[in-house]
Amino acid sequence: MCGIYGIIQLDGNSAAPALMPAMGRVIVHRGPDDEGHHADGPCAIGMRRLSIIDLAGGHQPLSNGEGTLWLVCNGEIYNFRELRKELTALGHRFKTASDSEVILHGYAQYGDEFIHRLNGMFAFALWDARGQRLIIGRDRLGIKPIYLYRDARRLAFASEAKALLTLPGISAEIDPAALHSYLNLGYVAAPLSIFRGIGKLPPASMLIVEGGRVEERRYWRVSGAIDREMAEGEWVERIRARLDESVRMQMVSDVPIGAFLSGGIDSSTVVGLMAKHSSEPIRTYAIGFKGTAADDFYNELPYARRVAELFHTQHQEIVVRPDVVSLLPRLLWHMDEPLSDTAFLTTYLVSQFARRDVTVILSGVGGDEVFGGYRRYLGNHYQAYFDRLPGWARRAASAVGERLPSDRHSPLLNLSRLAKGFLESAGLPFEERYRAYVQVFPLREVRRMLRLDGAARPDMIEAAFSHARGGDSLNRMLAVDAETMLPDDLLMLTDKMSMATSLECRVPLLDQELVELAARMPEEVKIRGGRLKHAMKEAVSDLLPRDILERKKRGFGTPMGAWLKEELAPLVRGLLSDSVVKGRGLFHFPIVQELIASHEANRIDGTDRLLTLLNLEIWSRLYLDGRAPDDVTNELKAMLA
């Protein structure tokens, strides 16, 4: 695990190796153990290393024996032992025990097609000195990030955008098209980033730079082909076997390893399978909230404790009342881009807690997207019942839905929020119904709010659906999630927040072969009669007790909506005041004012929308105004005082 960065000149000039150290210094948190650079003619590459495998010999950049191939790689290749054995039999000689070295020899043996043989999470840059070509690649699901900057003279890349901002001629400016996407979804989907001129390499993509030309290739997508021949029992057996194998593969490490544990089915499955493959107690880490009723509603510690006792783990818990004002500026600096998902706060805090003992952590991230765990995946199930109602009853129900209160911080109001969301979208075409479930600001509200005239209006959901033509409706939704929310929200925050504490986070439920297996599974096997994750639950029914299997999903967020109405209310008034909004020049203030009033009155659950705006303003103070996180923190504290 590390941070990688580099430059290739497109104009025939030599790259400036003197630029490399500054790019590395700004992301030193990603790799505090080691640093390395290599320059050759038009190309210069560098890395900051967090040592995980081959602690003594895994220094990067790695090179082949002739010094004609050079590599920097962020991540882990989980099948490196099998690939190493295969390549050794073909005559290749390895210089290190590093998992990343198989990329060098794989490229030498198979050319660009080597990437199809990799099972892992990775972002790499490989310089072929003989061919004078640079290859930049990203793993299939987008677990590891890569940012790109390109102008007429050069192309630069880095694990984090802030490293690109150290280069001469690159400044932090907001991209109006990305802002439109951010407001709609609560994150910026690839290939855009929030910065004008800086993009993200999409998942499962390679960038080939050769002879001044730049070519992007997509080498994998979630399959739309559904296998309807296999019986449910065989699906369950195959899922069970692949879950076991993916966890086993991802436990390889030369440093201490542990697991996040929430007590939900995903993290509990990972912990249970880790315990099966370990002779020592697994270290597990959980986070909880305590204090108000809203805090208690989000507290999952009793469930985590139950699973820890079941598998005899070395369990540690942290109960927090986060200092949000101190955390937000620092964490948004680490995130590079604003985000509405409050899970980045909890992910950072539990990562910081675990990093005292371990360097590698396994997480259950991705299980909902692979096996169908979100309530929105039940839309078709409930829509079938709704459609059976007489027309007058459907119209009456929709009218009631408009008047339902909405909040997510108590059981009753949360149920009302879910009912309101369903009724407001019932009857819409399938793709529009999905959009209604995942969007933060509806597109019409984005247009009302934005003051930027003539800005491009990219529709990332529409683009993702255009690639998800095959399969049934559930698998189309899962494919769209794999193109948008998964890489650019959940995996992005998981990477940035764990790496902010120099912790490597692995996600075995996103193992390539497991994802491909699940993608072929019919909708009625994944979700059966309204039972989310039916196939996965059956696959681990002999591992986990029924109360863990069937408990309702809570999520890994915070009671931020309640805090915004109470102790953090001055932040809303301060950061979204008339003068601030007009001074920033992005939004129409009356629309912002209307949102605040509706949230405070519980007419809508405006938590995600308010956080979208609040985090954007804090991000703007950091990156657009060029201020330090501590400076912004002091300003926010003054607002509360």
Secondary structure by P-SEA (a helix, b strand, c coil): cbbbccccccccccccccccaaaaaaacccccccccccccccccccccccccccccccccccccccccccccccccccaaaaaaaaaaaaccccccccccaaaaaaaacccccccccccccccbbbbbccccbbbbbbcccccbbbbbbbccccccccccaaaaaacccbbbbbcaaaaaaaaacccccccccccccbbbccccbbbbbcccbbbbbbcccccccccccccaaaaaaaaaaaaaaaaaaacccccbbbbbbcccaaaaaaaaaaaaacccbbbbbbbbccccaaaaaacaaaaaaaaaaaaccbbbbbbbcccccccaaaaaaaacccccccaaaaaaaaaaaacccccbbbbccccccccccccccaaaaaaaaaaaccaaaaaaaaaaaaabbbbcccaaaaaaaaaaaaaaaccccaaaaaaaacccccaaaaaacccccccccccaaaaaaaaaccccaaaaaaaaaaaccccccaaaaaaaaaaaacbbbbbccccaaaaaaaaaccccccccccccaaaaaaaaccccccccccccccccccaaaaaaaccaaaaaaacccaaaaaaaccccaaaaaaaaaaaaaccccaaaaaaaaaaaaaaaacccccccaaaaaaaaaaaac
